[in-house]
Amino acid sequence: MKENNSPAKILIVDDEPDIVEFLKYNLKKEGFSVVSAHDGRNALDVANRENPDLIILDIMMPELDGVETCRMLREQKKFQQTPIAFLTARDEDFSQIAALDVGGDDYITKPIKPRVLVSRILALLRRAGRVGETDREILEVSDLVIDKQKVVVRRGEETIELPRKEFEILCLLAAKPGRVFTREEIFDKIWGQDVIVGNRTIDVHIRKLRERLGEEYIKTMKGIGYKFDF
């Protein structure tokens, strides 16, 4: 959600109706407002009419491909700061480089994994200041569903209950996948400045989190801190 509590609006641009419907279904389920366009030229019209908060562009489209569409959007002042993510069915480096060179912010490779898609979109919206960190009561990252209200983590059919501090650390890290949090930041956000805890305390909580969730989610950045990565 945006700062004013209205849903963030996402424009999907793809010439494959099945892909558009798949993305619409998964994004609407997460509370986003969704509009769509079937090619690059149509996307320019829809973008100017709807003023989306984020644009998802397929790279390979007839007439006007995603790269050229992005270039033309970035030429307009109103879209210079709008997050743009590319969809590509290819893993070749050149398509990803081309997407970023014309002002793309991220790329997502098909086949699309809904939870990864939502996580990447939220990260882009947060970076652009178009969604608040505390707006969403449920985080979906990797294969984890983190329910802040119920203080519980689900993985498929498995329910994982965590002690309060470990749950809060997980929420902090998972809200910004890939971002490194220093120990000082974690201390400040979880315990507050008035409480003094040592490095050993946070290391113990991280170790217990890994015991419950597995080793693959939280990475140690030696001498710096921790990040959620998958």
Secondary structure, DSSP 4 states (H G I P E B T S, - for coil): --TTSSPPEEEEE-S-HHHHHHHHHHHHHTT-EEEEESSHHHHHHHHHHH--SEEEEES--SSS-HHHHHHHHHTSGGGSSS-EEEEES---HHHHHHHHHTT--EEEESSPPHHHHHHHHHHHHHHTT-S-TTS-SEEEETTEEEETTTTEEEETTEEE---HHHHHHHHHHHTSTTPPEEHHHHIIIII-TTS---HHHHHHHHHHHHHHH-TTSEEEETTTEEEE--
